[in-house]
């Protein structure tokens, strides 16, 4: 039957999605449509085939290569456009059940969460946990760079490996490429098992754009650390100057640790072929706290970004306030619409981004380019300028918090392996709100008038950056 070949079932009508009861979010501008067409692989493939037929070998090779590049860079996950209008709020059981249903991650009871501000707080806690490990240590890291911190961790990990513990370290082959020989020799020489996630070879080109952006340290399968920070000298100190970055990690104890280990075990098995099992990695965890938490692991393998759906759902269910702190804030059209709708509902929406001290030129200019509609709606945009702001947090209605590795951009949503911890607790949420307010005192507030006055050179940079918005 024809409708079966189209993938349509009986009772399904194409105009259902366009009905007034199902409003669409994220209408695309002509510029966006043009950019996406430019980065579609099939027009270039057609030109390449035509060039081969006409024996224009230079054009055939160039357009064929660009078609391959566009195919490799194509987003693995697209945002939802419908169903982003809800009548239930953050503090409802319906919201929590929906989060669990959408993410596939249960909300677990009995957790403890410790919020660790900057390297002076989180590195000592992480190293103490490594020293106290008794069963196993697993690390999944996008960034492990050469330097003082890298060596410090290598020696600590090596000591536990020499004591007979399995120490397994999964590093992203691109993000940790600058780890250096000294650290690798220290880890390998002490018996740590180090391997690379998605190494770059000709036969792995199909997965070239898929990276693990997770930053997880799991001790004995019972204690976990995650957040924005990698293992590198940039995170030393207390964000006191431009050479020392601003970031947040959380220490988790309780059932919410299990998904971090599950995510590691999955990627470890895919990379090495080794299945992790038993008490060393998955012990019986006794509830030790009173917090409800949900650990979400997102992967492009699923064909849709779980964390993006969780972010958007929390925005549309907000009733009072939304505080977002994220270094790379490049909202897609759907995200912009959901934020604008939140502001129309009278919600206090504040967005804090890394300002002039930013390590990503592409992300910075794409972010500034998109300020206009948000500022016009009365959304407050704050640029943190003293140093690189690198943590990724969102607090909604003084009750719900997410903290983890996910940047508010298409790369994190559509290409990367990510992990976030969501916490439902007023005391923890208020702690994150206080952190946000403290950081706000170090920020410059962006005004609509100032944004409109930016010069021709800035606009030109933004226009150039826009052609790689989906890869920022």
N, C-alpha and C positions, 0 to 999 in steps of 0.2 A: 504494500500500500504506500502511496506517495508520501503521506504524512509521516510514516515510519522512517522512510529514507531521509526525510528532513530532520529527523530527531524530535518530531513533535508528537505528543500523545493526544488521545481523544480528550476533549474538554478543554484543551489548552488553546488559547487564541493569542495571536501575535499582538493584538491591540490591548491585551490585558495589562502589559507593562507600561502602556502610555495612558492609562485611564487616570482620571483625576484622583482616585484613591491611592494611586501608586506614583507619586511625583518622582521625577528623575533628578538626581543631583549631578553636578559637574558637566554642564554643557560646554563643549569645546569651542574655543575661538578659531577664527580662520587661520591665525598664525600657528596655533597648536596643531590643527589638522594638517597644515602644510609641513610642519616639522616632523610630525609622525609619519607622513607619507614619505618624506625625504629619508627617514630611517627605516622604512619598510624594505625588506629584502627583495620582494618580488619585482618592483619596477626595474631595479638594477639587474636582476637576473634576466628579465626580458630584453633589456638593452644589450646585455652580454651575449645572449643567444643570437640576437639580430646582428651584432658585430661579427660574430663567428661566421654567420651565413654570408655576410658581405666581405669577409676576409680582412676586417679592420682589427688586426691582432692586438694592437696597443689598447684600443678601446675595450676589446673583449676581456683582456687581462685585468685592466683597471676596474671596469664595472663588475666583473665577476668577483674580484677581490673585495670590493665594497659590498656586494650582495652577501658574501660570506660573513664579513664583519657585522653587517646589520643583522644578519640571522643570529649570530652569536650574542649580540648585545640586546636582542629582543627581550622585553620583560617577561619573566616566567609567571607573573601574577598581576592581575588587573584589579582595580578597586571596585567594590560594590557600588551600584548606581541607584538601586531601589531598596526600599525597606529601611531607609535611614530617617524615618519619622516615627517616634515612639511616644506613647502616653504613660510609660512607667518611668520612675526616677531611680537615681543611683541607690537610694536607701531602701529600695524594694527587693523582696525576694525574687520577683520576676526578673529583675536586672541580673542578679547573681546566677539564677538558673540559666538565663540566656547566655551569659558569659561562659559558663561551663559547657553549655551545649554547642556554642559556636566554636570554642577553642578546643574542645575535647579534653580539657584539663579540669579536674575537679577542684573545688574550693575545699582545702583541707583545714582541719582544726588542730590546735595544739602546737603552734609554731612560736619561735622567738625570732625576732628580727632586730639586729643591731645596725644602726645607721653610722657609717664611717665617712667623715668629711676629710678629703685630701690625703695625700700619701703618708703624712706623718701619723695619721690615724689608721689607715687600712693596711699599709705594708707591714708594720709590726704585728698586727693581729693575724695576718696571713702567714707570716714566717713562724709565729708561735704555734699556729695550728699545724704547719708542716712538721715542726720539731716534735709535736705531741702525737703525730700520726702513729697508729698501731697496726692497722690492717692494710690500707691502700691509699694511694694518692693519685688522683686523675686531674689533668689540666687540659682544657680546650681554650686556645688563645689565638686571637687574630694578631695581636702585637706581642712579640717577645724580641726586644732589640738589644744589641750590644751595649754594654755600659756597666756602671757600678751596681745598679739594681739587678740586672740580668745575672751578673756573677754571684751576687748575694743569694739569689734564689737557686741558682745552679748548685752552689755548695750545699745549701740546706736540703735540697731535693736529693743530691748525691749521698748525703749522710744517711738518709732514710733508706735509699736503695741499697747501700752497703750493709744496712742492718737487716736486710732480707725482705723489705716491703716491695711489692710491685708498684713502681712509679711510672705511670703512662702519660705521655705528653703529646697532644695532638696540636700541631701548629699550622696555621694557614700558610700555604707556600708562597703567597704574595705578601701578605701583611707582615710576616716574620722573616722575610728574606734577608734582612740585615742583622740577624742574630749574631753572626760572627763565629769564627772557628773556635775561639777560646771557650765560649760557653758550650758549644756543641761537644767539644772534646771533654769538657768537665762532666757533662751529663752522660755521654756515652761511656766514658771511662769508669764511671761509678756504678754503671748497671741500669741507669734509667733507660726506658724504652721511648725513644723520640721518633715520631713519624710525621709526615707532611700531608695536610689535607689538600686534595686536588692539585697536585704538582703540575707544572706547565710542561706538557709534552705535545707533540703533534697529534697523538692519538687521544688526547684529552681536550682538544680544542672545543668540542661541543659543550664542555662544562667550564670553560675558561672564566666566564663571568660569574660563576657561582662560588662564593667564598664563605668560610665560616667566620662570622664577625663576633662570635660568642667569646666571653671572657669568664670562664668558670674554673674555680678551684674547689675540688670536692675531697674531703678528708674522711676516710673510713666509711664512705657512703652515708655519713650522718651529719656532717657540717659542710655547708657550702658558702662560697663567696661569689658574687657576681656584681656587675655594674659597668660603668663606662671605662674603667682604667685597664690598660695593659700592663705589661712588665717592662718598664723602661724608665730612664732617668727623668723624663719629662714630668713624671708624677711624684717625684720626691718633694718633700717640703710641705708647705701650707698655702700654696698658690700665692706666694709672696711677691713674685715678679713674673715677667713674661717667659722666663725659662722654666717655670714650675706651674703646671696646669691645674686648673680647678676641676675637681671630679668627686664623685660619690660612689662608694661601694656599700653593699649590704652583706652582713654575715647572717646566714640562715641556719637555724637548727630546728629539726622537726620534719614532718612528712613532705613539706614543700621542697626539700632537698632532692627527693627521689627523681622528679622530672629532669633536673640538671644532670644527674648521673645517667638517666635513660637517654637523654640527648647525646651525651658523650659516648655512651656505649654503642649507640646506633652509628654515629659517624666513625667511631673506632673500628667497628666491624666492617663497615663499607670500605675503609681505607686499608686495613691490615688483614681482614679475613678472620680475625680472632673474636670469638664470642666471650664476653665477660659474664661471669655468673658466680653465684654463691654468696656466702656471708661477707666476704671481703668487700664486695661492691654493693650488695643489696641486703644489708642487715635488717633485722626487725627494728623498726624505729618506734620508740616510745614517745608519746607526746610530752613535751617538756615545757610548753608555754601556753598562752591563751589566745594567740592571734590566729585569725583566719587568713589564709594566704593561698595564692594560686600561681604556680610557676608555668609559664607558657613558653613552649619551644616552637619557633616558627621556621619553616623551611620551604624554599621554592619547589621542592619535590611534591608538595601537596597540591600545586597548581593554584593556590590562593594564599595570600598572606594572612595568617591567623592573627598576628599582632596588629596589622593594619585594621582588621575588622574590630578587634577589641578597642583600639584607640577611637575609631569612629563611633562605635556604639556608646562608649562612655561620654563622648562629646554630645551626642544627640539626647542622651538621658540626663545630662546635667541640668540642674535647676537653680544653682546659685553662683558657682564660680568654677573657672577652669584656669589653672596655672600650669603652663608648659615651659619647661627649661630644656633646651636641646641645641647642640652646637650647629647642626646642619638642618635648618628648617626650610624645606622646599615643598610646600603643600601642593598636591595635585588639585585639579579643578573640583573634585568631590570633597576633598578636605576643606578647601576654601569655602565652599557652599555650606558645609556643616558648621563651620566656625561662624560664618555670617549669620546663619539661622540662630545659632546660640546667642549671638549678640542681640538679635532682634527680639529674643525672648527676655531680654533684660539681664542676661548673665554677664558677670564680670569676667572678661576674657583677657588674660595677660600672657604674653609670649616673650620669653627671654632667650636670646640667641648669642652665639659668640660674635663679637663685633669686629673691630679693626684688627684685633689679634686673632687671626684665623689661619689655620694651616691648609685650608682648602679653597683655592682661588675660585674654582668652578662653583662650589656650594655657596660661597659668600655672595657672589654676584647674582646667582639665580635666586637666592633668598631675598636680597634687597629689591630685585626686580618685581617681586610678587607682593611687596608691602602695600601697594596702593589701595586695593579694595578693602583690605583689612583695616587700614587706618581710616578710610572714609566711613567705615561702619562704627568707629569708636573703639576698636580693639587696641589695647595698649601693647606696643612693641618696645622691648628694652634690649639694648645692646651692651653686653658685658665686655668692657675694653681692657681692664688691667692685665689680663692674661687669657690664655685659651680656655674658655668654658667648654667642658667636654662631657658633663653628665647628662643623662637622658631621663627626665622625670616628668610626670604629670600628676597633679592633684586635682580632684574634682569634688566639689561640694563639701570640702573639709572632712571627707569620709573615706574616699577611695584613692589609692595611690598606685602608680606603676613606676618601677625603676628597673633599669636593665641596660641592654646593649643597643637598643634600637634607635637609630636616628629617624627623624621625621622627614624622610625623603624616600624616593622611589627605590634607590639602591638597597636600603635596609628592608623595605617592604616587599620588593619583588625579586631580589637577587640573592640576598644573604641568608645564612643560617643565623638566627638571633634567639635571644632568651630574655624574658622579662618576668619580674616578680610583681604580682598585684596583691595589695594588702587592703583589707577592709577593717579599718580601725580609726576612730576619731583621734586618739592620742598620737598615733604614728602620722596620720594625715596632717595634724596641726604641727608636728615637728617638721615635716617637709614644707609646710606653708611658711614657718618661721625661717627656715633656710632660704626659701625663695625671697622673702622680704629682706633678709640680711644681704643677699646677693644684689637685690634691686638697688640698694644704696650705692653700689659700685657701678651702676649702669647709667648709660645715656639714653634718655627717652627719645624715641624717634617721633617727630611731628610730621603731619601731613604736608605742611608748608615746606619744611626742610626737605622732605623726600621729593617733592615736586621741583625743588630748586637744584637738585643734583645736576651736574654739568653734562655736556655732550660726551666727554670722554667716559664718564661713568656709565651713561646710557649705552654707549657703543660696546663697552665691555660686557654689559648685561645682555645685549643683543647677541653677541658672539657666544656667551655662556649658555644662552637659551637653547642653542642647537644641541647641547649635550645635557639638557635638564634631566632626562630620564636616567642618565649615568652618573649624576652628581652624588 
